[in-house]
Amino acid sequence: MTQDLKDTKPETAKELDTAQVQGVGGGADVCTIEEGISQLQQAYDTLVDTASYVMERVATAYKAL
């Protein structure tokens, strides 16, 4: 006979050890705030360059019509 889900109790959560917490969180030594900001700035610059390139190509193609 199958057991109803409402009759089952979930397993009690267990605490994570330090290694598990660092693994889930990426670890504090993986990336500093400064590195994160630098990576975001690089990604933003790349996005702006790409958008500018696409707009230039569209404008050039439109002029050719």
N, C-alpha and C positions, 0 to 999 in steps of 0.2 A: 504494500500500500504506500502511495506517495505521501510525503509529509508536506503540509501547507507551509508556505514561506513565512506566514505570520507567526507560526509556532517555533521558527528557528531564531536563535539569537546570534547576532554577528560576533565574530571573534573580537576579543578585546584588543585594542590597538597596543602595539608594543613600542617602546621608546627606541629611537635610532641612536646608534653610537656615533661618536665624532666623525669617524671615517665615512659613514653613510650620509651624514648631514653634509659634509663637504662634497661628496659625490653628487648628491642631489642639487646642491646649491652652486656647483661649479667650483667651489673652493675659493677662499679669499685670495689665494696666491696666484690664481689664474689670470685675473684681470683687475687692474686698479681703476678707480674712477677716471683718472687722467687718460688711461689707455682706452677706456670705453668712450670717452668724449672724443678722443682723437679718431677712433674708428667711425663714430657717428659723423664727424665732420668729413672724413674721407668719403663715406657713403653718400652724403649730401652733395659734395662736390662732383662726384661721379654722376649722380642723378641730374644735376644742373647741366653738366657737360652733355649728357645724353639727350636731354630735352632740347638744349640749344641746337644740337646737331640735327635732330629730327625736324625742328621748326625751320631751320635753314634749308633742309632738303625739300620740305613741303613748299616753302616760299619759292625756291628755285624752280621746282616742277610747275607751280602755278603760273609763274612768269612765262614759262615756255609754252603755255597753252595759247 
